[in-house]
């Protein structure tokens, strides 16, 4: 689904749905009160207060790389959103596709061993049995199954916390203050365009980072059609512009979109009409048929922290 526009504004629709938002808040609080399983190794949760793409997977990969540099044998743990397998299952990119385990799981599996599990405690058990010395969990701040050693509150600077209301009145799974209280720090990705920092407790450390893109081919002054099925496609299109691409058209799909033959034919026709190169994200690339993927420039992103040493000190 696409996020409704009113989630960014506290208007009539948001006020009308506010009572249901109070129900969401109460249900989340009740769920989080359940006992949690301690798996015996450090668990780093990369979460957020709401739904949608805040940059959690990019941050998860960044942290996996840090633990890998320590020789700590990190595993990624994810729900496998968009996939059919409930798990726990150790992702095998040669065996599993996005339909089975979801796009994010395939993306994480390119960086570290990755377990998909709807039940995070069961997933952690499998990870530890498979040799994990640290687990980095992509999403799950509101999941009660597994005890976290440390949690990071991920914030997209472009959308922040929206109108500050809980689902369905707004994008939040729980109030910002409740989520922040369980986190060791917040990670603000990109400029704070919505005043998200002001909504955080004054005592919560805020680390700032920027997305840095690189591409499988040079894009400077190249005519490009950008397409993406992520939480906020506009963020990807900005990355293309930063790489010097001449964007002649952009196509945004819903988050976790599974590409069908009609989508691929449409994109190929656009490329022919504009005499342009197709460019997409790694997350989308893992779902594309080979015939269209070979025509695409694939952009990878990482995070550049203003203060990388502080994050290193916080990580157990």
N, C-alpha and C positions, 0 to 999 in steps of 0.2 A: 504494500500500500504506500501511497504518498502521504506525507504529513499534511493535514489540513492547514490552510493559510491562517486560520484564526488561532492556532496554537502559538503564534508569535505575537498576538495582540489580545489584550484583555477586554474583548467586546461582548456583544449580546450573547453569542453562541457559547462563549466560555462561561459566562455567568449562569446561563440556563443549565449547563451541564455540571455546574459546581457541586451539587449534591452527590452526583455519581463520583466525582473526584474525591470527595470525602470518604466514600466507600472504598475506593482504591487505596487511599492512605491507610485506612483501618485494616484492610486485608493484608497489605504489605507488612505493617507492624506486627500483626498476629503471626504471619508466616515466619518472620525473622526471630520470633520468640522461641521457636522450636530448638531443641538441642542440636548441636553441630558436631560432625565427626572430625577428629584430629588425625591426620594421616601420617604424622611423624616426620615430615620434611617441610621446609619452608613453602608456603603457598602465597604467591603474590597475585592479588586480584586487581585486574585493570577494569574498572567499572565506570558507570556514570549514573546520574540521578534520573535520567529519562530514557526514552526510546530514540532510535535513530543513530546515524553515524556521527560519533563524536571524535573518531580517530582511535578507538580502542585497539583495533587490530594492528595498526601501525605502531602504537605504543607497545603492544604485546611483543611484536617482533623485535623492537628496539631493546626491550628488557631481556628477551631470550638471547640476543647477541651479547649482551653484557654478561650474562651468566655463562654462556658458552666460552667467553674470553677468560672467565675465572676457572674453567675446567669443571663446572658444577653439574654437568649432565642435565640441563633443563629439559622439561617436557612442557608442551602447551596442552591446555585443557579447555575445551569449548563445547557448547551445547550442540553445535552442528546445525545452526539455524538454516532452514530451507532444505535440509536433507531428510531422508526417510528413515535412516537408521537411528534407533534410540540408544544403542551402545550399552555398555562401554565397548568401544572398538578402537584399536590402534590403526590410524589411517595409513593406508598403503596407496600412494598416488598411482601405482601401476594397476591397482585393482579397483579403487573407488573413484567415482566421479562426483560432480557437484550435486547431482540428483540424490546420491546416496548419503553423502556426508556434509554437503553444503560448501559454498565457495570459500568461506573464511577458513575452514578446516584444511582445504587443499593449499591455500596460501600459507598458512602456518606450517604445514608439513614440509614446505620447501626450506624452512628455517630450522626446524627441530622436530623430533618425534612428537606426534600430536594424537591425543586421545579425544574422541567424540563421546559424550555421555550426557543424556538428559539428567541423570542422577550424578551430580558432581562428586559425591563421596565414592560411588562405585568407580567413576572415572579415575579418581585419585588412587584408589586401590590398584587398578590396572597399571597406572603410570609407575607407581612405586615398585610393583612386582616386575615391571619391565626395565627397571634401572634408574628411574628418576631420582635425582638428588635435590631437585627444586622443581616446583610446578608454577607456571605462569598461566593464570586463568583469564581468558578473553571473555569479559562480561561476567556477570554473576554476583554483583554487589548486593542484589536483593535476593540471592539464592541462599537458603538456610542449610543446605546439605553439608557443606564443607567449611570447617573453621579456617579463617584466613590469618596468616601471619602479619600481613600488611595489605592495605587496600589503597589504591590511587583513584582519585576522582577525576575522570577525563572530561574536559570541557572543550567544545568547538567554539572558538572565539567568534565565529560568524553567526551562530544561532544561540549560544549561551543556554539559558534555562527557559527560553520561550517566554510565555506569559506567566510562568511561575506556578501554574496550576497542575493538578494531577489528572491522569487519564480518566475519562475522555475529554475533560475540559481543557487540558493542556498536555504537554509532552512528558510530564514527570511521572515516574513510578512511585515516588515518595517525595516529601518536601526536601528542599535542598539542605536545610539545617540537619535533618535526620541522616541523610546520606553522608554529609560532611563529617558528622560526629564519629563515624566508623572508619574514617580515612586518615592516613598519616600525612597526606598532602593532596593538593589539586595540581593537575597538569593542564595548563591553558594553552591550547594549540592555535596559533594565529592571533592576530590583533583582537583585543576585546571590544567588539563592535556593539555589544548589547548591555554592557555594564554588569556582566556576570560576576566579576570579582567582588563587586559591592554586595552581592547576595551571599557571599561566603562568610563564615565566622572570622573575625579579625585575627584569631589565634591560629588559623589553618595556614601552613606554609603553601605558597603558590609558586610553582615552577612554570616558566614560560618556555615555549618551544615553537619552532617554525617547521613547516613541511619543506623538504628539499627534494625536488624531483630529478630523476635522470631517465634517459630513454635509450631504447635499443638501437636508435638511429638518430642522427642530428636532426633537430626540428627547426633550427633558426632559419627564418624567412621561408619556410616550407608551407605550402597551402595544406591545411589540415581540417578534417572533420573529426571532432572529438565526440566520443560517446561513452556513457558510463551508466551502470546500474548500481549506484551506491547511495548512501543516505543523503548526501548533498552533492549532486553532480557538478554544481557551479564551482565547488572547491577544486575539483579536478580540472575544469576548464581554466581556472585561474593559474593552475600549475603549468598548463600548456602554454599560456601566454608568457609566463615567466621563463619558459624554455625557448622563447622567441618564435613560437609557431604563429602563422597567420591563420586564425580560425575563420573559416568561411561558413561553417555551420556547426551547431552543437545539437546533440540528441541525448536527452536524459531519459533513463528508464527507472522503474521503481527499484528500491534496494533489493538485492539478492535475485534480480531478474534472471530467469533461465531463457536463453536465446533460442528462438524458434527459426525454422527456415525462412519464414516471412520477414523476420527482423533482419536476418543476414542479407536477404535479397534487397531489402530497402537500403541498408547501409552500403552495399556494393554499388547500387544504382546511384546513390548520392556521390560516392567517390568518382564514378565515371562522369557524372554530370558536371561536377565541379573541378574535375581533373586534380583531385586532392588525395592526400594520404589519410587513411583511417588511423586514429590513435585512441587507445583505451587504457584502462587500468589493469594491474596484475589480477585484481579480484575478478574482473570481467574476462580476462584472457583465459583463465582456467575453465571457463564455461563455453568457449567458442569452438565451433568445428574447425578442423585444421584448414579447410578451404578458405575460410574468411580470416582466420588467425594469421595465415602467412601473408596477408595483405595489410596487417596492422603494425603500427609502431606501439610498443608496450612501454608504458611509463611506470617506473618504480618510485616509491617515496620512502624517505626515512625522516626522522626527527632530528633537528639540530637544537640543542638546549642552550639557553643563555648561560646557565650555570650547571653544567653536566656533573660537576663534583658533588653537588648536594644530592642529586638523585642517587648517585653511587653510595653515598653515606647512608641514605635511608633504606636501601635494599638490604635485606638480611643475608 
